[in-house]
Amino acid sequence: MRYVVILAISLATSAAPAAEKAQNFWDPNYVVSETTARAIDEALPDKPVVAPARPRKLLVYGRVPTHPGSVACCFKAIEAMGNKTGAFEAVASGDPLVFLPENLQQFDAVLMNNTHESHPMLPVNFKTLSDEQKAAASQREAMLQKSLLDFVAGGKGIAGIHGAVATGWAEYLEMMGGPFGGHVTGQVWVKPVEPEHPVCAPLNGESFQLFDEIYVSKAPDFRKGLRVLLTLDLEKMADPSKRRNGGVRVEIYGGGATPDLSIREDGDYVISWVRRYGKGRVFYCSLGHEPSSYYNPHVLRHYLAGIQFALGDLEADAVAGANAVAEALRGHITSIASESSVDRLARHKKIAQRRSGPIVIIHRGAWALAPENTLEAYAAAMDQAGK
């Protein structure tokens, strides 16, 4: 992997390690073994999901305060993925100054590699700085944060792996899709919610099993604003919210020493999604705590598709909510060819009276629905999509 050379240094004491020291973003005692590196290489796809429209450059940003194995394996896997498939060039950094606008502009997307830190844009040695240096670093942090948000909102992309949503930076979490509230850890089954969605298509509609730590949101409306791609497959495993859960351990932050075992009474354990942020593209996947996830072929295929979506090469619908409603209907789908919004609205009012629920239509091969789950908004959305 190529390591980024910082072009602008504004604070000598927090200057990044020079490029020749860039490999020390993680615990220097942790090294990806030859066996693990070989397993990663063998599990990677041979080619990109789609050919890149032009050479792409991906910034992979990560450090290791809490996830040494995860961060190191992710760096290795993303480097090897770019080299093997030709989908992108991966450039690694753990220096916040890479987010200066003049440094960031060279990239098509950023991948946040398990940035499980309250302040991922402060220097690693922040606690050892003088008060004056801390004040300067904190002031610069706000500018670097704005730079990343503007980068994505302006039309670029961002991908997040596992600990990328474990931070206290509110604006960033809003962009990524929300924070996590706890863990499900154990042998789990994962399924694609929309098998034909371009970011899920490389999974060939298959559920897959792995041992990993799954982040869980405590928010009841967590799906709002997200196009959900993967969830736990509760048809093949016990609901983790149940006490007798077949070896799955549940942890909830903020709940004291006793885990809250009713964390998702609705059984909705979301694992990955895409969404829009301004003109930009967001992909997040909570898989990736365990080093073994980085040589799981299903995980790597999903990562590659999500990264190519963030880079701008893989066209994919990121409109939120359609899959959530479609999944809830469980097959109660009406297909139409073409009709006026007036006729459509009248017909579906009758359907709604019988089904007492939202209506989803397959229209010219694509999902379309009312964001507000009302028939009137649905009709307007269909008209906007084309009669």
N, C-alpha and C positions, 0 to 999 in steps of 0.2 A: 504493500500500500504506500502511495506517496503521501508524505507529510507536508502540511501547509507551512509556508514561510510567511510570517506576519510582516506586512508591509509598513505598518504604522505603529509605533510604540509611543505612548503618551505618558507612561509612568514607569520609570526604570525599574523600581523595586518589584513591580508586578509584571514586568515584561515576561513574555512567554519563554519557556525553555527554548533554546535554539533548535533548529530543525533536527540536528543530530541527536538531541535528547528527547525528541517528540514521542519515542516509544514508551516513555515512562509516565503515560497517562494513567496507568493502572498500577496496582501493587507490583513493585519490581520483582517480588518473590513468586508472582504468578506468571507462568509461561504456558502457552497453548502447546501441548505435547504433540510430537510428530504423529502419534496415533489419532489424536483428535483432529489435527489438521487434515490428515488423510481421509478421515471419516467425513469431514465437511466437504472436501473436494469431491468425494464419490457421491454424496447426496445431492449436490447442486444440479440444477437443470443444465442442459447442454447448450441451450440457446435462449434468447430473450423471448418474452411473450409476444412482443411486436418489435420489429426492427426500429431502432431509434431514428427519428427524423434527421438528426444531426448528432455529432459527438456530444455526449452529456457528461457533466461534471457534478458529482454528488459529494457534499461535505458531510462527513461522518463525525459527529461531535460527541465525545464521551470522556468521563473520568471515573475513578473507581471508589468512592468513599464507602459504598455499601455492597457493590456487586462486582467484585474483582473477576470472577470466572465469567459472568455474563458479559461484561464489557469487553474483555479480551477476546472471547469467542465471537462476539458480534463484530468487532473490528475485523477479525480474521475472515469470517463468513462473508461479510459485505465486500471486502477486498477481493476475495476469490470469486464471488458472484460476478462482479464487474469484469474481472479478467477472463473468466470462462465464457460468459455469455456475450460479452461485448456491448452490454446494454448501457454501461456508464463507466466512467473513471472515478474511483473512490479516493477521496483525499481526507486523511484523518487529522483531527486536531482536538486538543483538550484545552486550548488557550482561548479565553473569552474574546480576545482582540480579533479573532477571526470574524466576529460579527460586526466589526466596523463596516460601514456601508461600502467603502472602497475595497475591502477584502471580500465581502459577501457577494458583490455583483458578478464575480466570475462563475458562480455556481447556478445550476438549474434548480436544485432542491437541497434541503438539509435533512439529514437523518439524525434524530436525537437518540443516542445509544445509551439507554438505561441511565438517564440523567437524574438519578434519584437524589436530588439535592434541593434544599430550600432556595439556594441562590447559585444556580449553575453558571452564572455569568460574573461571579466574583472570582478573584484569583484563588488558586488552590491554597496558597499560603496566607490567606486573608487574616487569620487569627494571629499571625506572627508579625503583621505590619504595625507600624507606628500609627498613632491616632490620625496624624495628618495624611498618611498614606491610605488608611482605611476610608477616610472621608473622600479622598480623590477617587478611590476605587468604587465606592458606593455611588458617587455622582456619575461616574462613567457607566456603571451598571444600567442605570435608567436609559441612557442613550443606546447601549447595545441591545437592550430589550426592545426598544422602539424600532431599532434597525431590523431585527428579525421579524417583528410583526408586520412592518411595512413591506419587507421582502416578500412575504407570503401573500399579503393582501394585494400587492401590486401585480400578482400574476405568476409567481413562482410556487414552489411546493415544499411541503414538509412531511416527513414520515417519523413516527415515533414507535420505539420498541420497548415493551414492558415498562420499566421504571421511568419512561419519559413523561408520565403524567403524575409522578410522585414529587410534587413541588408545591410551594406556597404562592407561586406567581400567578395571580388570578387571571390577568389578561391572556397569558399564554395558555392556561387551562381552558379558557373559553374558546380560544382558537382550536385547540386540540380536540375538544369535545367534552371535557369534564374531568374531574379528579377521580381517584379510586377511593373506596371506603373500607376495603378489607381484602382478604386473600381466600381463595380456595386452593388448597395444595394437595396434590395426590395424583393418582392415576385417573385421568379424565378422558371422556370422549368429546370430540369437537365436530360440529357439522356446519356445512355451508348453508346459510339461510336462503340465498338466491344462487343456486348452482350455476345458472347461466350468466350471472353478472360477470363482466370481464375480469374483475379482480378475484373472483371465485372459480372461474372456468378452469384454470389449471389443476384444480382439485378433482375434476371429472365427476363431480357430484358425490364424492366419497366422504363419509365420516372417517375420522382417524383417531387413534388413541395415543396418548403420551403421558409421561409424568412431568408436571409443570406446576407453576404457581399462577393461578388465574386471578386477576384483579376483579373486584366486584364493586359496583356502585351501590350506595344506599339510597340514591335519589329515586323516587317513584317514577319520575318522568325522564329517566336517563336517556331514552331513545330520541327525545326531542332534538331535532337538528342533526341527527345522524342517519346515514344510510348503513344499516347494520349488515355485516357480511358473515361473521361467524358467531356461533353461540355454543354453549354446552349442549350435548345431545342427551337429553334426559330420557329418551327412549332406550338408551343403551347403558345408562348409569343412574345411580340413585341421586335424588335431589340433594345437593350439599346442605340445604337448610334443615334436613331431617337429622335427628340424633344418630340414628343407625345408618351411617352413610357409606359403608363399605370402604373405610380407610381414608376418606377424604377429610382433611383437617380444615376447619374454618377459623379465620382470624378476622376480627373487626376492630379497627382503630377507633378510639374514643369510647369504647364500651367497657373499659375496665379489664380486669384479669379474666373474667368469664366471657367466653365468646358468645356473641349474639347469634344463635342458631336459626333465627328466622329472618335472615338478612334479605332474602328475595322470596317472599311468599308467593310471588307471581311466577316463580321458576324461570325468570328471564335473566340469564347469565350471559351478557354480551361480551364478546372477546375481541372482535375487530370491526372497524367501520371506515368509511370514507365520508368526507363532507367538503363543503366549500367554505372558504374564508375570504371574503372580498372576491377578487378575481383569481385567487389561488386555490390550491388543492391540498387536502389533508388526508393522510392515511395513518391509522394507528392499529397496532396489534399488541395485546397484552401477553402473548406467548413470548418466552425468551428469558425467563429467570434461570432455568436449568441449562447448563452447557450442552446437554444432550439435545435440546431443542434446535441447536444450530447445525446439527447433522440429521435432522428429521426431514425427509424429502418433501412432505406435505407443507411443513412450516416454511421451508425455503422457497417453494413454488409460490406460496401465498405472499411472502415477503417480496419476491421479485415482481410480481404483478402490482402490488401496492406501491413499490418504489417507482416502477415505470409509470404508474398513474400520477404520482407526485411529481415526477420529472416532466410530465406533459406529453409522453409518447403513447400511453394507453388511454384511449377514450373510454370513459365509463360514467354512467349516471351517478351523480352524488346527491340527487334530490332526496331529502330526508323523508322517512316515514312510510314510503310505499310498501316496503317489505314487511314492516310491522303490522300493517293492516291486512296485507295479503296473508300473512302467516296466521293471524287471528281468525280470518274467515275459513281457513282450512278447507279449501276447495270450493267454497261458495263463490265462484267467479263467473261473471257474465261476459261473454265475448260478443262484440259488435263489429260491424264493418263501417258504416257511415250513417249518421242521422243528425238532424238539427239538434241544437242544445235544448230547444223547447220540448221536442218530442222525447229526447233523452231524459230530461229532467222529469217529465210526467211519468215516463215508464219506470224510472228508478225510485220515484216516490212510492209507487205501488210495491216495488220490490222491498224497499226499506220497511214498509208497513208489515210485510210478511216476515222479514228477517230481523227487524229491530236492530240493525247495525249499519256500519259504514259500507259503502259500495266501492269496489275496485273493478276497473274495466281493463281488459286487454285491448288496447287501441293501436292498430297498425304495428303489432308485435312488441309494444312497450307498455310498461306500467304507467298509469296516470291516476291521480286521485286528488281530492280536495285536501289541501294542507290542514284546513280547519275541520275536516271530517264532516262537512255539511254538503248537502246535495247541491245547493246553489253555488258554493265555491267549487265543487267538483265540476259542474257544468262549465263554469268559467275557465277552469284549468284545462278542460278538454277542448274548448274553443281556442284557447291560446296554443295548444299543441297542434291544432289543425283539425278541421272537421272531416 
